[in-house]
């Protein structure tokens, strides 16, 4: 069933996600802070672009958002140019940004006052997942609203799960990032050890990846890590934003995250090396830089 949708934010994730919606036959209007990016999108896909989030959202059945952080989200939601200024009662607002659970609940409450359903729906799978339409979506909100939006999100996702009330999607994304942090640090240390021991990295990974040490990170990142190449995915700057959100939430809910706090500081070291735009596997670069000292 074709729907009229808006997509706010055409970054490395949003650009292809909006494209999948257009290719699935939905009527798509996009907005991006840099208009040239929106014009480029329109030249590649069937759709239109708008000058403001409010204009893009006008008349839309579903408004999708994928921006940078809590402040970016507020800037496209509120005010005379924000999406809530033009959305109609009975429509759906879906946020794919990774934010705090707090801002998700705040926006959800404001949307509800206007008779608009809100779902916080952060994604996992990175740029490749977005481009290939195989993202995992973690959703917070009402089940009835999820059931309406889920078939539309299927254009760019392989799996989506309702976790609970608004904010639950963001909390699940925090779990995701906490788990990744530990796995990548372990892999970085393992590869460093293998190099120091004079082992053949290819043979080591071929052997251990088939057992309990295996992981997505190992399968997809060990070759580039071994080669010292870190241009293949989610940036350290963004990971630090996400880990900061998780650590703040942990203070609020009483969770103890010593490893996450440590790895967050290791990523700060990578930033200090000039690696803010490196991908998250660059924890190995930090170890090697320390080793050279």
N, C-alpha and C positions, 0 to 999 in steps of 0.2 A: 504494500500500500504506500503510495507516494505521499509525502508530507512536505509542507512548507517549513523549512528550517533555516536558522541563522547559525553561522559559526564565527565566534569572536576570538581572534588570535591565530595568526598563521605562521607560527614558529616551526621548528624542525618536526614537531609532532602535529600541530594543528593543520599545517598546509596539506599533508597527505591525508589526514583524517577527513577534512572537509572534501577533499577530492574523491574519497571513497563514497561519501554520501551523495555527491553529484553523480558518480558513476552508477550508483544503485538506483538512480531515477528520481531522487528527491529534488525539490526546487530549493536551491541553496543561495543564500545571500551572505557574503563574507565581510568582515571588518578586520582591518589590521592597523596598528598605530602608524606604520609606514605604509602609506597608500600605494606606493610603487609595488610592494609585495602583493597587495590585494589585486592590483591591475594585472600583475603577472599570473596570479592564480586564475583570474577570469579568462586570460588568454589561453590557458591550458585546459580548463574544465568548463562545462556548461554551468552558468550561474551569473550572479551579479555581485557588485561590491557596493558598500555604503560608506559614507564619510564619517559616520558616528556609530557607536554600538546601538544607540536608540533607534536610529534609522534602519540598521540591519535587522533589528528584532521586531520591527513593526509588522504585525500580521502573522508572525511565525507561530506554528504549532509547538515547535521545540527550539529553544535557543541553547546551543552548545558553546562552552567557553574553554579555552586552554591558553592561559596566560602565564605570567612568571611567578608571582608570589601573592601573599595576602593583600598588600597594598595595590598591586596591579588588578587583582580581582575586584576590590572595592571601587577602583577607578572606572571599571567598565560596567559595574552594576548600578551604582548610585548616581544621583545628580541628573540634570536635564538631558545629558547626553548618554546616560547609562541605560542598560537594557530594561530595567524595571519601569522606566518612564514611559515606555511604549508597549510593553507586553500586555496581552489581554487576559482577563480572568479565564481560568481553565486551561491555560497553556503550561508548558513545562520548561524549567530552567535547569540545565545539566552542566555541572562544573567538572572538567577533566584536569584542572590545575592541581598540582600537589600543594596543599595549603595546611594551615593548622585546622584542627577539628573545631576550634573556637570560632573562626571566621565562617566555616561552613554552617554552623548552627545559627550564627548571626544573620547571614544572608538567607538561610532557610526560613527563619522567623519573619523577616521582612517580606519575603516572597509570599508567605502564607497569609499575611495581612491583606495582600492584594489578590488573594484567590489563585495564586500561582504555585504549582507544585515544584519543589526543589529536590534535586538529587546531587549529593557530592559523589563524584565518580572518578577518582584518580586512576591512572593507568600504569601498567608495567609492560615492558617489552621494548622500550627504547625506540630510537629513530627507525631501525630496521623493522620493528614490529608495526610501527605506524605506517610505514611505506608499503609493507606487505599485507596490511589489514588483519593482523593476527595479535592484536593487543589483548591483555587481560585487564578487565575493568572491575574495580572494587567499589561497591556502591553502598551508600547510606541513604535511607529514605523509606517511604511507604511502599508496600508490596504492589498495590494497585498501580501506582505511578511507575514503578520499575517495570511492570509487565507491559505498559504502553511503550516505554522508551527502549527497552531491551532489543526488540526486533530492529529498531532503527540503528542502534549502536552496533548491531551485528555486521553492518557494512564495513566497520574497521576493527572489529574484535573477534577473537576466537573463543573467548570465554568471559562471561561476566557473572558476578555473584553479588546478591544482596546480603549485606553483613548485619544489618540492623537499622536503627533510626539514623537520622541525619547526623553526620560526623563519623559514623562507623567506617565509611569508605576510607576516609583520611587516616583513621587509626590503623586500619589494615595496611595501608601504604607505608605507615611508619614501621610496622612489623617487617614488611618487605625490605625496607632500606636497612634496618638493624641487622637482618640476616645476611644481606649482601655484604655489608661492611666487614663482618667477621670472616666470611668465606674468602673474600678478596685478600685480606691480610694474611690468612693462612696460606693461600696459594702463592702470594708474593714471597713469603718466607720459605716455602717449600722449593720454589724455583731458584731462589738465591742460594739455598743450601745445596741444591743439585749442581749449580754452577761451581760453587766452591769445592765440591767434592769431585769435580771433573767428569760428571756423568753426562750421557747423551740425553738431552731434554726430551727429544721426540720419543725415545724408547721408554723413558721414565713415565711420561704421561700416557703413552699407549698401554703401559702395564697397569698403572694405578687408577686410571680413569674408569676401568671396568669394575672396580671394587667400591668399597665404602667411601673412599676419598673423592670419588667422581662428583662433578657438579657442572652446572651450565657454564659457570665462569671458567672452569678448567677446559671444557670442550671448546669454548668460543674465544678465549682470550690467551691461552698459554703461548701460542705461536708468536703473537704480536708482543706479548710481555717479554718472551725470551729474546726477541729481536730488538727490544727497547723502543717499540713503536706504540704510541698512546693516542692515536687519533681515531678511535673506533667506537665511539658511543658516548654515554652520559658523562657530562663534564664534571670535574671535581668541584667547581664553583657551585653547581646545582646540588651535588651530593651533600656539600656542607650545609646548604640551605635546608635540605631535607633532614639531615641528622640533627641540626639545630632544633627543628620543629619537634622531632622525636624526643630529644633530651629535655626540652621545655615541658612536653607532655608528661614525661616520666617524673619530673619534679612534682607535677600536679597530682599524678595518680599513685605516687609512691613506688614506682618500678625502679629497680636497681640496674643500671646499664653501664658497668665499668668498662667493658670492652668497647662499646659504642663510643663512649666518651674518649677513650684512648685513640681509636681509629680516626675519630673526628679531628683530633690534634695532629695525627699523622697526615691527614689531608691538608691541614693548615701548613704543615712543613712542605708539602708538594706545592701549594700555592706560593710559598716563599721562594721555592726554586724556579718560579715562573710558570708553573704547570697548572694554573687555574682552569685552562681550557683542555688540559689532558683528560682522557677518559679515566674512569674510576680504577682501572687496573694499574694505574701509575703508582700505586703504593710500592711497587718494586723499584721504581726510579728513586724513591726516597731512601730505601735500604741501600741501594747501590751508591747513591751520593754520600751517605754516611760512611760507607765502607771505604770510599776513596780517601776520606779525610785522614 
